[in-house]
Amino acid sequence: MTKIDWLCEAEAISPEITALREALHRRPELGNQEFETAALVEKTLQGCGIQTARILDTAVIGTLPGAKPGPCAALRADMDALPVTEQTHAVCASEVPGVMHACGHDVHMAAVLGAAMLLGKHRDNLCGTVKFFFQPDEEGTGGAQRMIAAGCMEGVNAVFGAHVAPGLPLGQVGVRFGKFYAASDTFQIAVRGRSCHGATPEKGIDALAAACELALRLKRLPAELGEPCVLSVCTLRAGTAINVLAGEAALTGILRTLGHDSRAYMKRRLRETAAAAAQETGTDIDVRLHESYPGIVNHDGESGRVRRVAGQLLGETAVTVLESPTMTTEDFGYFLDETPGSFYHIGAGCENPLHSPQFFPDARAAVLAAALHAAIAADFLENPSA
């Protein structure tokens, strides 16, 4: 494949990429309501000669076959906004009351659309196919798993995605090998004892005391792992009167772990700890775990590709190997459970945190990310085993 200066070409279409980012930022939509957003994505992709398909009502898949046969790479962007009232005073501030792209998904979409424009110009040089995934509802119950169930990953050999990161300066790329984002599981625990008069506790079984003891034991569990783990008991409800021993108590919370093995271990230990507490206190304890996002565990080979390509594109000093994982979560991990790939960070060029009403990444973040996405996808198609 002829060497292409993806960064120079991205700079040439930076007005179009910036205009897309601004249009998307003005009209944010919540999860599974991204109809206007999906229509703009479709129009843009079709304008590049890229075939589109709509699934799950608001999810969009673009398919760009190259002129020559080869593997398939996918680029993913999430589409949904948050129920946040914007306070940026930007010229393209949200026009939708109480809704804002406070997590940078407008930048993610503009970057992948920019990559589609760039790759579309060079389809005659592509050996394989590039797919573009525009996913709904990342901030809610998750659209990735539903897109996969609808068949989006059929034939895909590698998948890549990125998130703007306020912790990185503009022009920097953060690459992480292995465990990156945490898996997320919520739990509800019901503790049943036996109520009685508060003056004669020996005639009952104190569900509140048992729940307190269990909460303390659960808080100590993460120390067993030897790696970052969060187990938070966030609510404890019990009791009906000042002189009545609580016969029932309820705890709720969230568990965040890194990687499939740690997740399985901590879920097992949570149940074991609850069972031991029930036996020791004479209560009946019921644990209900709700499995949410699997977290992100990057594949070393594809993370190495991202590191190499980003260094070639932006310069070695622009690439940071991230030493620590994050305990936030992201449903991109579902794609990585299906095929090799990597999720990386793009410097946002702003200091305000994600989900803040002041979060507004620099417009150039989308331009640089578009060039990087295109370069990574093209590199994979040319050298899938590199």
Buried (B, 14 or more C-beta within 10 A) or exposed (E): BEEBEBBEBBBEBBEBBBBBBBBBBBBBBBBBBBEBBBEBBBEBBEEBEBEBBBBBEBBBBBBBBBEEEBBBBBBBBBBBBBEBEBBBEBEBBBEBEEBBBBBBBBBBBBBBBBBBBBBBBBBEBBBBBBBBBBBBBBBEEBBBBBBBEBEBBEEBBBBBBBBBBBBBBBBBBBBBBEBBBBBBBBBBBBBBBBBBEBEEEEEBBBBBBBBBBBBEBBEEBBEEBEEBBBBEBEEBEBBEEEEEBBBBBBBBBBBBBBBBEBBEBBBEBBBEBBEEBBEEBEBBBEBEBEEBBBBBBBBEBBBBBBBBBBBBBBEEEBBBEBEEBBBBBBBBBBBBBBBBBBBBBBBBBBEBEBBBBBBBBBBBBBBBBBBBBBBBBBBBBBEBEE
